[in-house]
Amino acid sequence: GEGEEEEVDHAGRLLLRVLHVSENPAPLTVQVSPTVKDVRPFIVGAVVRGMDLKPGNALRRFLTSQTKLHEDVCEKRTAATIATHDLQAVRGPLLYTARPPQDLKIVPLGRKEVKAKDLVRQLQLEAEEHRKQKKRQNLSGLHRYLHLLDGKDSYPCLVDADGDVISFPPITNSEKTKIQKTTSALFLEVTSATSLQTCKEVMDALVLKMAEINKYTLENKEDGSLSDPDADTVSGQPPDPRGSSGAEKAGSTPLVVEQVRVLDEDGHLKVVYPSKTDLGLAAPHVTVIR
């Protein structure tokens, strides 16, 4: 009957629950320095809890979807850049600022600590080498985004409470906050030189994509979903007592999206995400619980 159809429809929905700043005992904040004004002024942040990246190719699917969003919605990172971090490794409050290339140090993903100036030079040399070998113009990976820094006296970066740079958009984020299979809570960051609205639209697309991936993971049992208990201990995370029984609750387990406030240098609110007008995803298969 009709009731049955409704039930099926509900089970097929993606659930997103928004946790307001007022409900959160320790909300993450990002303070914006005036120095980013002429470099890359716009930033939006969010925390997402409840991702399951352990089974099979879940982590790869997540990283691939991020690359695809960079190509499409972010217009090859020219409109906006996404960075995703393991929340457990993020020490707040965060500072979004700009530094001269010789003063900005970061441990890029898969590399040793380096000054931004040297990293950019290194990437330029790699790009040249790549061109010579391939005898063609199209570049791969990070090399494609170097031109976005042309003519800049300082580079944008996100700095944690320890003073470590965890993100250098649009080039790379840090090994310190790298996403792993054991990651279930993430800090998401979207920066743009274009507009705040662009950041919000990209963040909406990212959160929706994460909900889709999580639902797929929960509904399709893959090898490797029962992870080695030692793997969790190594990462400093206690094993999840719920194990991988999430598949039974597929469709009813919402991803929790925690609001993150972005403040100016005086502590006044610039933007909060998600606000009431965000995640109005106009997608019939999504239910946002506010």
Secondary structure, DSSP 8 states (H G I E B T S, - for coil): -HHHHHHHHHHTSEEEEEE-GGG-SS--EEEE-GGGTTT--EEEEEEEE-----STTHHHHHHHHHHHHHHTTTTTTTS-EEEEEEGGG--SSEEEEEE-TTT-EE-BTTS--EEHHHHHHHHHHHHHHHHHHHTSS---GGGGGGGGGTT-SSEEEEE-TTS-EEEETTTEEBGGG---TT--EEEEEEEESS-HHHHHHHHHHHHHHHHHHHHHHHHS--TT-S--HHHHHHTT----TTTTGGGGGTTT--EEEEEEEEE-TTS-EEEEES-TTTT----TTEEEE-
